[in-house]
């Protein structure tokens, strides 16, 4: 999924979910499946991707209808069928680390930090499984940059500077994994850090 597609999906979900998810707690978040691909994924092979794609349509519909528990259950099934689905991992990271962790949606800084941490954990798991791991590394950098730049910034040990340093680390890893734009993003963060001083 291209970055612009992720942004469109995110914008649609933000509009549809603004009212429904204000009370959702970070402990209700989705956790990536810790197990290897299911037997059904192994048996279905490439056809599993087709079934997983259909499942992601249902995930989007459940999010839009304000049913996060159902959406997360469907997402887990989709990832069991096709753990390499980069787009699926991106949707889950975006939903938790950007939408649910938004200051506009969640005024409590500690809860925003928890949502961000969970989104980063999902990105890390996705990076291990996705067909395009560089995309997940870059997305992790993007969400950290967004949180560092937010007003108010998401509470984080070390503050904005630590968020930016961690974003830079993710961008550098994305560049090492083959993302052609990530090096420029890392350099941009380096300039921002230099402007902050000590």
Secondary structure, 3 states (H helix, E strand, C coil): CCHHHHHHHHHHHHHHHCCCCCCCCHHHCCCCCCCCCCHHHHHHCCHHHHHHHHHHHHHHHHHHCCCHHHHHHHHHHHHHHCCCCHHHHHHHHHHHHHHCCCCCCCCCHHHHHHHHHHHHHHHHHHHHHCCCHHHHHHHHHHHHHHHHHCCCCCCCCCHHHHHHHHHHHHHHHHHHCCCCCHHHHHHHHHHHHHHHCC
